[in-house]
Amino acid sequence: MNKIIFAALVLIFTLTKFYSQEDITIEVGKKYKFVLFDDTQVIGKVIALDEKFVKVQTNKGVITVSRENILYISTDLTPEKYDFSLSLTCGVSFLNREYYYYYSSNNSLPGPHFNAGAMFYISDSKAVKVDLSLSFAKPKFENTYYIYYEEQPPEQDKFEGGEIVYFSLKPSFALGGFKPSDHVTAYASLGLGINYFSQKDVKRTYYYYNYEDSTYTLRSETRPGRNDVGAVLGLGGGINFRITPKLSILTEGELNVLFSRNDAHTYIPLRIGLNYFIY
């Protein structure tokens, strides 16, 4: 009895799947979505057809589809899965780093951030993401050197230079909702890549304290810049707000940990831009 009920349910589902589709007459020059019995899809413009075959011009070239393999046809060209997408975003980044002077802050001033990204979709919930990022910052110096002296110097320390550039290439694995039918999608990502860090020379002009007579002498010194290459571990996420079938507004945020030589620090970019889907 159970087998009969199960067979009936399967038959009802199959008939529903077949007869609920659009009743479409294929015409040369128009675009269609052909769903085949193996669940693959062919989306494009029909350029030729006969009783047995349909030739379709797709983004990947001309594909010949056998009429016997067509499960159903639709004029809704939205695919079940994207192939990949390309994004260009920009924003602001925050770098937390130990600098050369103990009287300077560990933080940098927020600086401009630029990112080019690509996402390759494995399914409608999994993807591989690759980001190419470039950011700029300046160190945030703080004058705490003289707090231990009763007699304060005529002027506070002055700093020149120290501009920072950091560049990273990071592949990530992403989990989320990537269905083309959804107007808003979100994802989280975890990645590991390589980071290049460069800081220019820092010139410091300061008053040197003379212990013998409790006076100050004006001096200057230059600390050399530094270049590092290390690993970057990133945890991030993004939200797509689709504005056309192939274009969306993308917002992203990341928490990156940069490893170089014997230290580690954090780098937080926030960005917004456009994402273009290809399918």
C-alpha angles and dihedrals in degrees: 000000000000091000091053092051091048092049091050092051091050090050092049091049092049094048091047091051091051102041099038090067124100117277097235133175110210114234129187113249096029129105123242142166113234115198112197130207091256089058093250118134133219115196123183149077121315109237099172140000143175136171094291109026142037121203114211128191106218134171087265096050136271115334124190113215123196111227089222090062096053114108094182143333128228138181089214100100095191107125125224091234137016118235096213142319137218124214138189116194139163137185142121132313135202122208123197108196141150109245132201099267125065088212092062129087122257090229132078127219112261111270140186118283131197129189138183114194141181128193124197112200118222093177138335089285106032132058145157114236129197122193130191109194135185124184138173130204145160125223118252105230121199126194106228098132097098102045091102095059126084093209108061121212121255091251139011122254118282124213132199128186125001095135112167131215123185126184127184140182111198132172115200141184113234132200124189146085114318102161111144090217092063118089093202122039133173136192144177124219139196120194147166124206147135128287133197118203126190130178126182126228117287120220116201124194112193147151114255115218116231109210094195097065102008093243134129131239122200112240140162135206137180123218114203122246124252137226123195137177118197147134127291124206114195137191115185150140144203145198125218120206104194115217098171132011089267104027133064141168108247126203120186140176131186141186108209127184112207119205119198131158106319100338141069131202140167131256120191120190124185116191147166133195147113131312122199119202125211124196 
